[in-house]
Amino acid sequence: MVTMRRARLLCVNVRNFSIIAHVDHGKSTLADRILERLGAMSERDKRDQTLDTLELERERGITIKSTPVRLTYTRENGEEYTFNLIDTPGHVDFNYEVSRSLAACEGVLLLVDASQGVEAQTIVNAYLAIDSNLEIVPVINKIDLPAADPEGAAQELEEVIGIPASDAVFASGKAGIGIPEILEAIVERIPAPSGDPEAPLKALIFDSFFDAYQGVILFVRVLEGTLNPKDQIRLMNAGKNFEVDKVGTFSPGLVVGQSLPAGAVGWVAAGIKDIQDAQVGDTLTGRERQTTEPFPGFKPAQPVVFSGLYPTDTEDYRKLRDALEKLKLNDAAFSFEPETSEALGFGFRCGFLGLLHAEIIQERLEREYDLDLIATAPAVVYRVTLTNGEVFETQNPAEFPTRDRITTVEEPYIKLSIMLPEDYVGPVMQLLQERRGSMITMNYVGKRVELLYEVPFAEILYDFHDRLKSISRGYASMDYEQLGYRDGDLRKVDIMVNNEIIDALAVIVHETKTYGLGRKIVDKMADVIPRQMFPVPVQAVIGGKIIARATVKAFRKDVLAKCYGGDISRKKKLLEKQKKGRARMKQFGTVEVPQEAFLAVLSTDE
Ligand SMILES: Nc1nc2c(ncn2[C@@H]2O[C@H](COP(=O)(O)OP(=O)(O)OP(=O)(O)O)[C@@H](O)[C@H]2O)c(=O)[nH]1
């Protein structure tokens, strides 16, 4: 009883929170400022954006993995508080992870850039927080900017999301304004965690990573009960049992501790070898004393975008497989299986949460594992009902059945939310129409507009974001969520190079777009395939019928022609450049097809 009261008392002085914001609204800068204020970082250790750990994150300026940090805040009256700041990923590909990280908190700081106002991701993130019943502390950030309109931004928050403008804290992460007010708001407004430390264990996994020595390290929020070393635990959705080896907290590194009582945020090592067994969103409970209900809303990691990855050098197949296995150790959302292509040989069909996730994995394979890859155009998962009644899902256009075998095809749809100045509504609506979107609603927020659309996922996969940005001069922002499947009149377009079908170049398109896309692909390919001693035809074909054709003209381009004799070092450079350009090619008979050609379908010039 005494220990229980002590644990409860400890909880009273705990605040678990997260910072959410639209991309670039200053989340990392503010988090750094808070860390610095609470002494979590010495000046010497200080680096920009401390919470972003992966090298790639730093380079791309985005947050992929959530890294929590435990801080101590002492109020002016001497009262001490433990803050657990849980970072969330900043991209729609990882929205499920965001929602799990939020479920580990009691409140959030919702940042809004005072010069930009509410953006699409502000809204989506705010709703994720509302769905998790979190207390929202609105922070109007970057008030140091000359173009800042803090009152206007606060007003927008009230209008769009219903958060009272008077609740807003005005701040600047960069100039260090408003930090004491934010720290006080965290104590005053965000509730302390509740939960009985004596109840059967119930903890939520909100992230995990693989450690070569300790196995999978789970990041958990204990909701009920207490987690101790040597406890026998059970992962409820995975249905597997383990024994706890160590528990601890974050500082920001892993610090070993005694136990994690209800309300705590920390990590657990339990000799788990496979990250598939320890998925984000699963509930951890006692093996003997089980909680009656797992944490709701568990979703196993589900790839939605697929692409074939092939080594340019067939000798590298094993190396690629080993690298994929290593990456998978740390990423339950990533999947791969062997695949063969007539054109590309042996490779792997890989599944990702979205295009950014795909790019990250590909970049890591090339950079960390020194592999040269050919990637086929990303595709979504289609659901096909065959004339014999059989239903199957395919994410590989090369496998798509011929029309005479198909009764219906369904494709995934998303709910797309776009925030933009009213001046650009016309052109953006036109873009959405080109992408087969249908409007759900349109709301005016002052001089800006929120558009909600239903759009086939495949239509926004490639270049939609770039187009949206260029049409709106950078002012429009977007976010989306998966909606489910809808019927679609879809066709497979094959591409032939030098009269041979290259299976890995096949794409699935809507019936109304076959000709346009076919044209675009063959033109682009004719552009990027190096000239040969003979003309090479490139054709787009549907079920044997040619719908577009282009020709790669004869004669190899002589890169030295420009160097009127003379400068030998310049000659060398050019030859070197040509060699590099060639590295990522695949030989088809006598024709070499470069990586660019495989992504011709993605090219943005419409
Ligand atoms: N003037 C001004 N600039 C700021 C402030 N806070 C951040 N910035 C700048 O805004 C840009 C984005 O800041 P970040 O902290 O990286 O933004 P973020 O929201 O973490 O970005 P993601 O991790 O990509 O979501 C950087 O160039 C910062 O220097 C601020 O208070 N005032």
The ligand as an SDF file (V2000), in Angstrom:
LIG
                    3D

 32 34  0  0  0  0  0  0  0  0999 V2000
   12.9070   32.6560  -37.5430 N   0  0  0  0  0  0  0  0  0  0  0  0
   12.7470   31.4680  -36.9670 C   0  0  0  0  0  0  0  0  0  0  0  0
   13.1030   30.3680  -37.6230 N   0  0  0  0  0  0  0  0  0  0  0  0
   12.9300   29.1690  -37.0130 C   0  0  0  0  0  0  0  0  0  0  0  0
   12.3810   29.0630  -35.7150 C   0  0  0  0  0  0  0  0  0  0  0  0
   12.3280   27.7600  -35.3850 N   0  0  0  0  0  0  0  0  0  0  0  0
   12.8250   27.0720  -36.4330 C   0  0  0  0  0  0  0  0  0  0  0  0
   13.1900   27.9200  -37.4160 N   0  0  0  0  0  0  0  0  0  0  0  0
   13.7640   27.5540  -38.7270 C   0  0  0  0  0  0  0  0  0  0  0  0
   12.7840   26.8340  -39.4550 O   0  0  0  0  0  0  0  0  0  0  0  0
   13.3640   25.7450  -40.1740 C   0  0  0  0  0  0  0  0  0  0  0  0
   12.7200   24.4290  -39.7420 C   0  0  0  0  0  0  0  0  0  0  0  0
   13.0250   24.1850  -38.3910 O   0  0  0  0  0  0  0  0  0  0  0  0
   13.0440   22.7250  -37.7790 P   0  0  0  0  0  0  0  0  0  0  0  0
   13.1790   22.8750  -36.3120 O   0  0  0  0  0  0  0  0  0  0  0  0
   14.0310   21.8690  -38.4780 O   0  0  0  0  0  0  0  0  0  0  0  0
   11.5930   22.2720  -38.1860 O   0  0  0  0  0  0  0  0  0  0  0  0
   10.8820   20.8860  -37.9450 P   0  0  0  0  0  0  0  0  0  0  0  0
    9.4480   21.1860  -37.7600 O   0  0  0  0  0  0  0  0  0  0  0  0
   11.5720   20.1050  -36.8990 O   0  0  0  0  0  0  0  0  0  0  0  0
   11.0820   20.1960  -39.3110 O   0  0  0  0  0  0  0  0  0  0  0  0
   10.8390   18.6330  -39.5830 P   0  0  0  0  0  0  0  0  0  0  0  0
   11.7440   17.8630  -38.6520 O   0  0  0  0  0  0  0  0  0  0  0  0
   11.2650   18.5380  -41.0210 O   0  0  0  0  0  0  0  0  0  0  0  0
    9.3930   18.4020  -39.3490 O   0  0  0  0  0  0  0  0  0  0  0  0
   14.8440   25.8150  -39.8740 C   0  0  0  0  0  0  0  0  0  0  0  0
   15.4620   26.5030  -40.9400 O   0  0  0  0  0  0  0  0  0  0  0  0
   14.9360   26.6050  -38.5870 C   0  0  0  0  0  0  0  0  0  0  0  0
   16.1380   27.3200  -38.4740 O   0  0  0  0  0  0  0  0  0  0  0  0
   12.0020   30.2690  -35.0570 C   0  0  0  0  0  0  0  0  0  0  0  0
   11.5160   30.3050  -33.9270 O   0  0  0  0  0  0  0  0  0  0  0  0
   12.2120   31.4340  -35.7310 N   0  0  0  0  0  0  0  0  0  0  0  0
  1  2  1  0
  2  3  2  0
  2 32  1  0
  3  4  1  0
  4  5  2  0
  4  8  1  0
  5  6  1  0
  5 30  1  0
  6  7  2  0
  7  8  1  0
  8  9  1  0
  9 10  1  0
  9 28  1  0
 10 11  1  0
 11 12  1  0
 11 26  1  0
 12 13  1  0
 13 14  1  0
 14 15  2  0
 14 16  1  0
 14 17  1  0
 17 18  1  0
 18 19  2  0
 18 20  1  0
 18 21  1  0
 21 22  1  0
 22 23  2  0
 22 24  1  0
 22 25  1  0
 26 27  1  0
 26 28  1  0
 28 29  1  0
 30 31  2  0
 30 32  1  0
M  END
$$$$
